[in-house]
Amino acid sequence: MTNKSDSTKWIIGIGAVVFVGVLIFLSMRQTQQKYEVCLAFKGGSHCATSSGSTYDEAVRSAEDIDCQYLANGRDETMVCLTGTPTSVKTVQ
């Protein structure tokens, strides 16, 4: 009876270590790309830095931040997000 209990504890322990390892790996991988994106809208400009697992994801996230500062309301935000960034720089 004790052997079964000990082996169950080992299996649970190994499973927990593997689970934590996978979580760490995935969170490190998600922020591989980091960019500073500048956007101009209605006479104003703003630069934001964002991270993502891909170029498109990181740039889109920074554009969202920029448009939050530059646009007033949902309609202007939608128009702002269709614009092209004035600059995109890789950040180390």
C-alpha positions in Angstrom: 0.0 0.0 0.0 2.9 2.4 0.8 4.6 1.7 -2.5 1.5 2.8 -4.5 1.3 6.0 -2.4 5.0 6.8 -2.9 4.8 6.2 -6.7 1.7 8.4 -6.9 3.6 11.2 -5.1 6.5 10.8 -7.5 4.2 10.9 -10.6 2.5 14.0 -9.3 5.8 15.7 -8.4 7.3 15.0 -11.9 4.0 16.2 -13.5 4.1 19.4 -11.6 7.8 20.1 -12.5 7.0 19.4 -16.2 4.0 21.7 -16.1 5.9 24.6 -14.5 8.7 24.1 -17.1 6.2 24.3 -20.0 4.7 27.4 -18.5 8.1 29.1 -18.2 9.1 28.1 -21.7 5.8 29.4 -23.3 5.9 32.7 -21.5 9.5 33.3 -22.5 8.8 32.4 -26.1 5.8 34.7 -26.2 7.8 37.9 -25.8 10.6 37.2 -28.2 9.9 40.2 -30.5 10.0 43.7 -29.0 9.4 46.9 -31.0 8.9 50.6 -30.6 6.2 51.8 -32.9 5.4 55.5 -33.5 2.0 56.5 -34.9 0.7 59.9 -36.1 -3.0 60.7 -36.0 -5.0 64.0 -36.2 -1.9 66.2 -35.7 -0.6 64.2 -32.7 2.0 61.5 -32.4 2.8 58.9 -29.9 5.4 56.1 -29.6 4.8 52.9 -27.6 7.0 49.8 -27.0 5.4 46.4 -27.0 6.4 42.7 -27.1 4.9 39.7 -28.9 5.7 36.3 -30.2 5.7 37.7 -33.8 6.4 41.0 -35.5 2.8 41.5 -36.4 1.6 40.8 -32.9 4.1 43.1 -31.3 3.4 46.0 -33.7 -0.4 45.6 -33.5 -0.2 45.8 -29.7 1.9 49.0 -29.8 -0.5 50.5 -32.3 -3.3 49.8 -29.9 -1.5 51.6 -27.2 -0.7 54.6 -29.5 -4.3 54.9 -30.6 -5.6 54.9 -27.1 -3.5 58.0 -26.5 -4.3 59.7 -29.8 -8.0 58.9 -30.5 -11.2 60.1 -28.8 -13.8 57.4 -28.8 -14.4 54.1 -30.5 -14.9 55.5 -34.0 -11.6 57.5 -34.0 -9.8 54.5 -32.5 -11.0 52.3 -35.4 -9.8 54.9 -37.9 -6.5 55.3 -36.1 -5.8 51.6 -36.2 -6.1 51.5 -40.0 -3.2 54.0 -40.3 0.4 53.1 -41.0 3.0 53.6 -38.3 5.5 56.4 -39.0 8.3 54.3 -37.6 9.0 50.8 -36.3 12.3 50.1 -34.4 13.6 46.9 -32.9 14.2 47.2 -29.2 16.7 45.0 -27.4 
